[in-house]
């Protein structure tokens, strides 16, 4: 429902000895802020960003006419309150990021968000293929992610969005996670993403040490160990 703008309500009914009825409603709260609401009024809130992506001619030739289009819609949904997985209940949670192609794929990412696109996938439609077509989409969704995630910052917790950023990539298991871990940090450097002493988000070059006379001397070894 987060990725299909024309669907606002989904109803599920199971007929039999143990009948079951439920529904979920997508409510627009403004500015890309959505709530997926359960029948009892509870639900989860998300920040959603989307963009039309144009694959390069090379990428389109790579995947063929069955997948290729001039423009495709790609989306990123960030949970306001990530939910931990409950393995016993079969709930994958929302704290660990996922790749979707309107349905969840098996691929995961250390970035806390859902990344939806008409990906180039394997024959089982379960995982992303390592190709240029997907790399280009990943570049676009990485940009959207950086734009959306900073909106999580609040006066009470101006650095809240740091918890959503991907890991360093050394432990990446999936192709998509590997690429996102490489793309997001360089993009973030050029955005107002770090809170200053007043809690205002600024670009990294705008930060100044509290002691103007302080000279920062960080060894190359420290960079490598960090």
Secondary structure, 3 states (H helix, E strand, C coil): CCCCCCCCEEEEEECCCCCEEEEEEEEEEECCEEEEEECCCCEEEEEEEEEEECCCHHHHHHHCCCCCCCCEEEEEEEECCCCCCEHHHCECCCCCEEEECCCEEEEEECCCCEEECCCCECCCCCCECCCHHHHHHHHHHHHHHHHHHHHHCCCCCCCHHHHHCCCCCCCCCCHHHHHHHHHHHHHHHCCCCEECCCCCEECHHHCCCCCCCCCCCCCHHHHHHC
